[in-house]
Amino acid sequence: MSEKTGQGEQSGKTWGGRFAEATNALVVKYTESISFDSRLAKHDIAGSQAQARMLGKVGLVSPEEAKALEEALQAIGQEIDQGKMVWREELEDIHTHIEQALIARLGDTGRKLHTGRSRNDQVATAMKLWTRNALDGVAAKIRELQRALLESAEREEGVIIPGYTHLQRAQPVLAAHYYLAYVEKLERDHGRLMDCRARLNKLPLGSGALAGSSLPLDREFVARELGFDGLAANSLDVSSDRDFLVEFVSCLALTAVHLGGWAEEWVIWSTTEFGFLKLPDSFCTGSSLMPQKKNPDVLELMRGRTARVVADLQRLLVLLKGLPLAYNRDLQEDKEAVFDAVDTVSRSLEVAAALVSRTRLNRERIGAGLEEGFLDATTLLEHLVRRGMPMRTAHECVGKLVRLCEERGCKLSELPAESFDGVVPGLAPDVYGQVGAASAVGAFVTVGSTGPARVREQVAAWRGRLFPSA
């Protein structure tokens, strides 16, 4: 090969034969992705090893060459793990670094690995392998947080707390019911991840740049080797498909939103005004000026980092908008958004699980103010309905009783019998067994409600699901 036509060979490029000039230094720096895609190394190696075994199986390389390729790739992976690989901007990405290291070891045998493969389907395969692994990791962390919440529900059994709508006191609920509400939210998050996993788990490799290959590649063999459930069916679709990343980050964004809402709640609950819980000192920070301060910075950062994950999703959607088939270099920009979303949500889930496990409700403070705010009003309304009163009439009557309490500065349970009878004749004899937070909670019976029996059922069901071997 002449010097003029050998720029790619000399520089380590995988595409240089067509070019008469070396890549401009500005372009090298502008187009590199090794600064962030090096984390795909083990996934690219796994895909390449499966590729080598397949090439040997179909006879495109000899059995000896296939073994040499697989062993050399294993050695390169160990070198990367040990931090011995030197990243070079001119080699662009992790895929080229690995290929050039392979060629340096095996010469022409190393040059055979890319047979029937494009960087387009190679990158898509590495990204799917990485995403599948990351998804499984996030799903496991969701389970850990669910377990921490369930254990809190069991620990706080029987504790009644105010339930809120519009951040105004509404009805009493069991603390266990509160914790289980987040278990349910996280279960939907987990389910969405599993749905996403099923859709992404189709092998792209073997699709080539966009049209497939005339070589006798065995894609089914590679799919089995890499644990894919099937094959991506259309080669033209493969190299432009990043739906699986958008779906994954969409799942992560909703998980982040759930974590952000919970964090906001606990920020409020930890204030002096609420005092429902005391955050561990080890999860708080102080003030550089005010010595008495104990700030819930961890929760505030979790709330704030929701914005990062939502922005990562937006970034992916805008990146893909208007892209034609098949591969376009724009798609190099997908990785940092996905990596950031995974890192952010994974760390938030870890911190949340640890914080939930270490935090206890302030039962005394909660109990002291539990009867404030007429949490029992709706249960009294339903008591009137059970007596045969139309719902809207009952609503009006209880509203009048609440107004009467506000005028007198008392609770429903403190109204004299004549006041009840003055609004609803004959109500007084049994009304005192219906009012008060404990009576209100005890009255709930519907499936999914905060009634004690129903909550015990849910706690038992979740223990069976989250601690199946216990």
C-alpha positions in Angstrom: 0.0 0.0 0.0 1.4 3.4 -0.9 1.9 6.1 1.6 -0.8 8.2 -0.2 -3.5 5.6 0.2 -2.4 4.2 3.5 -3.5 7.0 5.9 -6.0 4.9 7.7 -3.6 2.0 8.2 -0.9 4.3 9.5 -3.2 6.2 11.9 -5.2 3.2 13.2 -8.4 4.3 11.4 -10.7 1.6 10.3 -11.8 3.5 7.2 -8.7 5.2 5.9 -8.1 3.6 2.5 -10.4 6.0 0.7 -8.6 9.1 2.0 -5.5 10.9 0.7 -5.1 13.2 3.7 -4.8 12.6 7.4 -7.6 13.7 9.6 -7.3 17.3 10.8 -6.4 17.5 14.5 -9.5 19.7 15.2 -11.7 16.9 13.7 -9.9 14.3 15.7 -10.7 16.1 18.9 -14.2 17.0 17.8 -15.3 13.6 16.8 -13.7 11.4 19.4 -16.0 9.5 21.8 -13.4 7.4 23.8 -13.6 10.0 26.6 -17.0 8.6 27.4 -17.7 5.3 25.5 -14.8 3.5 27.1 -17.3 2.1 29.6 -18.6 -0.1 26.8 -15.4 -2.0 26.7 -16.5 -5.3 28.3 -19.7 -5.3 26.3 -17.9 -4.7 23.0 -15.5 -7.5 23.9 -18.3 -9.9 24.7 -19.9 -9.1 21.3 -16.6 -9.5 19.5 -15.9 -12.8 21.2 -19.3 -14.1 20.0 -18.5 -12.8 16.6 -15.2 -14.7 16.5 -16.9 -17.9 17.6 -19.5 -17.5 14.9 -16.9 -16.8 12.2 -15.2 -20.0 13.2 -18.5 -21.9 13.1 -19.4 -20.9 9.6 -15.9 -21.2 8.3 -15.0 -17.6 7.6 -12.0 -18.0 9.9 -10.3 -21.2 10.9 -10.9 -22.9 14.3 -7.4 -21.9 15.4 -8.0 -18.3 14.3 -11.3 -18.1 16.2 -9.7 -19.4 19.4 -6.8 -16.9 19.0 -9.3 -14.0 18.5 -11.3 -15.0 21.5 -8.2 -15.4 23.8 -6.7 -12.2 22.6 -9.9 -10.3 23.2 -10.0 -11.7 26.7 -6.5 -10.5 27.3 -7.3 -7.0 26.0 -10.3 -6.9 28.3 -8.1 -7.7 31.3 -5.7 -5.0 30.2 -8.5 -2.5 30.1 -9.8 -3.6 33.5 -6.3 -3.1 35.0 -6.1 0.4 33.5 -3.2 -0.4 31.2 -4.9 0.6 27.9 -3.8 4.0 26.7 -6.8 6.0 25.3 -5.9 7.8 22.0 -8.2 10.4 20.6 -7.1 9.5 17.0 -8.6 6.1 17.5 -12.0 7.7 18.0 -13.9 5.1 20.1 -13.7 2.0 22.3 -14.4 -0.2 19.3 -11.4 0.9 17.3 -9.1 0.8 20.4 -10.0 -2.9 20.9 -9.7 -3.7 17.2 -6.3 -2.0 16.9 -5.1 -3.8 20.0 -6.2 -7.1 18.5 -4.4 -6.4 15.3 -1.3 -5.4 17.2 -1.4 -8.9 18.8 -2.5 -11.1 15.9 -1.8 -9.2 12.7 -4.0 -10.4 9.8 -5.9 -12.7 12.0 -7.0 -9.6 14.0 -8.1 -7.9 10.8 -10.5 -10.8 10.1 -12.7 -10.2 13.2 -14.7 -7.4 11.5 -15.8 -9.7 8.7 -19.5 -9.2 8.0 -19.7 -6.5 10.6 -20.1 -2.7 10.5 -19.4 -0.4 13.4 -23.1 0.5 13.0 -24.4 -2.9 14.1 -21.3 -3.4 16.4 -22.1 -0.2 18.3 -25.8 -1.0 18.5 -25.0 -4.5 19.9 -22.6 -3.1 22.5 -25.1 -0.5 23.6 -27.8 -3.1 23.9 -25.6 -5.3 26.0 -24.6 -2.4 28.2 -28.2 -1.2 28.5 -29.4 -4.7 29.4 -26.9 -4.9 32.2 -27.6 -1.4 33.4 -31.3 -2.0 33.3 -30.9 -5.2 35.4 -28.8 -3.2 37.9 -31.4 -0.4 38.3 -34.1 -3.0 38.7 -32.2 -4.7 41.5 -31.8 -1.3 43.2 -35.5 -0.7 42.9 -36.1 -4.0 44.7 -33.7 -3.0 47.5 -35.6 0.3 48.0 -38.9 -1.6 48.0 -37.6 -4.0 50.7 -36.5 -1.0 52.8 -40.0 0.5 52.5 -41.7 -2.8 53.3 -39.6 -3.2 56.4 -40.5 0.3 57.4 -44.2 -0.5 56.9 -43.8 -3.6 59.2 -41.8 -1.6 61.8 -44.4 1.2 61.9 -47.4 -1.2 62.1 -50.4 0.4 63.8 -49.1 4.0 63.6 -51.6 6.4 62.2 -50.5 9.5 60.2 -52.4 12.3 58.5 -53.1 11.8 54.8 -53.0 14.9 52.6 -54.4 16.2 49.4 -53.4 19.7 48.3 -51.0 19.4 51.2 -54.0 19.9 53.4 -55.1 17.3 56.0 -57.6 15.0 54.4 -58.1 11.5 56.1 -56.1 9.4 58.4 -54.0 6.5 57.0 -51.8 3.9 58.5 -48.1 4.6 58.2 -47.7 1.2 56.7 -50.2 2.2 54.0 -48.0 5.2 53.2 -44.9 3.2 52.8 -46.7 0.6 50.6 -47.8 3.4 48.3 -44.2 3.9 47.3 -43.7 0.2 47.0 -46.5 0.2 44.5 -45.0 3.1 42.5 -41.7 1.4 42.4 -43.3 -1.8 41.3 -44.7 0.0 38.2 -41.2 1.4 37.6 -39.8 -2.1 37.8 -42.4 -3.5 35.5 -41.7 -0.8 32.9 -38.0 -1.8 33.0 -38.9 -5.4 32.4 -41.1 -4.4 29.5 -38.3 -2.3 28.1 -35.9 -5.2 28.5 -38.1 -7.6 26.5 -38.2 -5.1 23.6 -34.5 -4.3 23.5 -33.4 -7.9 23.8 -33.2 -8.5 20.0 -29.7 -8.9 18.4 -28.6 -6.2 16.0 -25.3 -7.8 15.0 -25.2 -9.3 11.5 -27.2 -6.4 10.0 -24.0 -4.8 8.7 -24.0 -1.1 7.9 -27.7 -1.1 6.8 -28.4 -3.8 4.3 -27.1 -7.1 5.8 -24.4 -9.2 4.4 -23.7 -11.6 1.5 -21.6 -13.8 3.8 -23.1 -16.9 5.5 -23.3 -15.3 9.0 -25.2 -17.2 11.7 -27.0 -14.5 13.5 -29.1 -17.0 15.5 -25.9 -18.5 16.9 -24.6 -15.1 18.1 -28.0 -14.3 19.6 -27.8 -17.5 21.7 -24.2 -16.8 22.7 -25.1 -13.3 23.9 -28.4 -14.1 25.6 -30.7 -12.3 23.2 -34.2 -13.6 22.8 -34.3 -13.1 19.0 -33.0 -11.1 16.1 -33.7 -7.6 15.1 -35.6 -8.3 11.9 -34.8 -5.4 9.6 -31.2 -4.4 8.8 -32.2 -0.9 7.7 -33.9 -0.3 11.0 -31.1 -1.7 13.2 -28.4 1.0 12.7 -30.8 3.9 13.4 -32.8 2.3 16.2 -32.3 4.0 19.5 -35.9 3.4 20.7 -34.6 1.1 23.4 -32.5 3.9 24.9 -35.4 6.4 24.8 -37.7 3.9 26.5 -35.1 3.0 29.1 -34.4 6.7 30.0 -38.1 7.4 30.0 -38.5 4.6 32.6 -35.6 6.2 34.5 -37.1 9.6 34.3 -40.4 8.4 35.9 -38.5 6.6 38.6 -36.6 9.9 39.2 -39.9 11.8 39.4 -41.2 9.3 42.0 -38.0 9.7 44.0 -38.2 13.5 43.8 -41.7 13.5 45.1 -40.8 11.3 48.0 -37.8 13.4 48.8 -39.9 16.6 48.8 -42.3 14.9 51.2 -39.6 14.0 53.6 -38.0 17.4 53.4 -41.4 18.8 54.6 -41.8 16.1 57.2 -38.4 16.8 58.7 -39.1 20.5 59.3 -39.8 21.8 62.8 -43.3 22.7 61.7 -44.1 19.1 60.8 -41.6 17.1 62.9 -43.0 13.8 61.6 -39.5 12.3 61.3 -35.9 12.9 62.3 -33.4 12.4 59.6 -30.1 10.6 60.6 -27.2 13.1 61.1 -25.1 11.0 58.7 -27.5 11.9 55.9 -27.6 15.6 56.6 -25.3 18.6 56.4 -25.0 21.9 58.4 -24.7 25.6 57.8 -21.4 27.5 57.5 -23.0 30.3 59.5 -25.9 29.0 61.6 -24.7 26.4 64.1 -28.1 25.0 64.9 -28.9 24.0 61.3 -29.4 20.4 60.1 -30.2 20.5 56.4 -31.7 17.7 54.4 -29.3 18.3 51.5 -29.3 14.7 50.3 -33.1 14.8 49.8 -32.9 18.2 48.2 -30.3 16.9 45.7 -32.4 13.9 45.0 -35.3 16.2 44.3 -33.1 18.4 42.1 -31.5 15.6 40.2 -34.8 14.6 38.8 -34.3 17.5 36.5 -31.1 16.0 35.1 -32.8 12.7 34.2 -35.8 14.4 32.6 -33.3 16.6 30.6 -31.5 13.4 29.5 -34.7 12.1 28.1 -35.4 15.4 26.3 -31.9 15.3 25.0 -32.4 11.9 23.4 -35.8 12.8 21.9 -34.4 16.0 20.3 -31.3 14.1 19.1 -33.5 11.6 17.2 -36.0 14.1 15.8 -35.9 14.2 12.1 -33.0 11.7 11.6 -33.3 9.7 8.3 -32.5 6.0 8.0 -30.1 4.5 8.6 -27.0 5.4 10.7 -26.1 9.1 11.2 -23.1 10.3 13.3 -25.6 12.2 15.4 -26.2 9.0 17.2 -22.8 9.1 18.8 -24.4 11.7 21.1 -26.8 9.2 22.6 -24.4 7.7 25.1 -23.7 10.5 27.6 -27.4 11.1 28.2 -28.0 7.5 28.9 -24.9 7.1 31.1 -25.9 10.2 33.1 -29.5 9.0 33.6 -28.4 5.6 34.8 -25.7 6.9 37.1 -28.1 9.5 38.6 -31.0 7.2 39.2 -28.8 4.3 40.5 -27.1 6.5 43.1 -30.4 8.0 44.1 -32.0 4.6 44.6 -29.0 3.5 46.7 -29.2 6.6 48.9 -33.0 6.3 49.2 -32.8 2.7 50.4 -30.2 3.5 53.0 -32.1 6.6 54.3 -35.4 4.8 54.5 -33.8 2.0 56.5 -32.3 4.4 59.0 -35.2 6.8 59.5 -37.9 6.4 62.1 -41.2 8.2 62.4 -41.6 10.6 65.4 -44.7 8.8 66.7 -45.1 11.1 69.7 -45.1 14.2 67.6 -47.5 12.7 65.0 -49.8 11.4 67.7 -49.9 14.8 69.5 -51.5 16.5 66.5 -53.3 13.6 64.9 -56.8 14.8 65.8 -56.3 18.2 64.3 -57.8 19.0 60.9 -61.0 16.8 61.1 -59.4 13.7 59.5 -62.5 11.8 60.6 -65.1 14.0 58.8 -65.3 11.7 55.7 -65.7 8.6 57.7 -68.6 10.3 59.6 -70.1 11.2 56.2 -70.0 7.5 55.2 -71.6 6.6 58.5 -74.5 8.8 57.7 -74.7 7.1 54.2 -74.8 3.7 55.8 -77.8 5.0 57.9 -79.6 5.7 54.7 -78.9 9.4 54.1 -78.2 10.5 50.5 -74.5 11.2 50.1 -74.9 14.9 49.2 -77.1 15.4 52.2 -74.6 13.7 54.4 -71.9 15.9 53.0 -73.8 19.0 53.8 -74.6 17.8 57.4 -71.0 17.0 58.2 -69.9 20.3 56.7 -72.2 22.0 59.2 -70.8 20.0 62.1 -67.2 20.9 61.1 -68.2 24.6 60.9 -69.7 24.4 64.3 -66.5 22.8 65.7 -64.4 25.6 64.1 -66.6 28.2 65.7 -66.2 26.5 69.1 -62.6 25.6 68.7 -63.1 21.9 69.3 -63.0 18.5 67.5 -65.9 16.4 66.2 -65.4 14.0 69.1 -65.8 16.9 71.5 -69.2 18.2 70.3 -72.0 17.5 72.8 -74.8 15.2 71.8 -77.3 17.9 71.3 -75.1 19.5 68.7 -75.1 16.3 66.6 -78.8 15.8 67.1 -79.4 19.4 66.1 -78.0 18.8 62.7 -79.0 15.1 62.3 -81.7 14.1 64.7 -81.0 10.8 66.4 -77.3 10.8 65.5 -75.9 11.2 68.9 -76.3 7.7 70.4 -73.7 6.0 68.2 -71.7 8.9 66.7 -68.9 8.8 69.2 -67.8 5.4 68.0 -67.4 6.8 64.5 -65.2 9.9 65.2 -61.6 10.2 66.0 -58.6 9.1 63.8 -58.4 5.6 65.1 -62.1 5.0 64.6 -61.9 6.4 61.1 -59.0 4.2 60.1 -60.7 1.2 61.6 -63.8 1.8 59.5 -62.1 1.3 56.1 -62.9 -2.0 54.4 -62.4 -1.7 50.7 -59.7 -3.6 48.8 -56.6 -1.3 48.6 -57.8 0.9 51.4 -55.9 1.8 54.6 -58.1 -0.4 56.8 -55.9 -2.4 59.1 -57.0 -5.8 57.8 -56.4 -4.7 54.2 -53.0 -3.3 55.0 -51.9 -6.5 56.8 -52.9 -8.4 53.7 -50.8 -6.1 51.5 -47.8 -6.3 53.8 -48.0 -10.1 53.8 -48.4 -10.2 50.0 -45.4 -7.9 49.5 -43.2 -9.9 51.9 -43.9 -13.0 49.9 -42.9 -11.2 46.7 -39.9 -9.2 47.9 -38.5 -11.8 50.4 -39.5 -15.1 48.6 -37.0 -17.2 50.4 -37.7 -15.9 53.9 
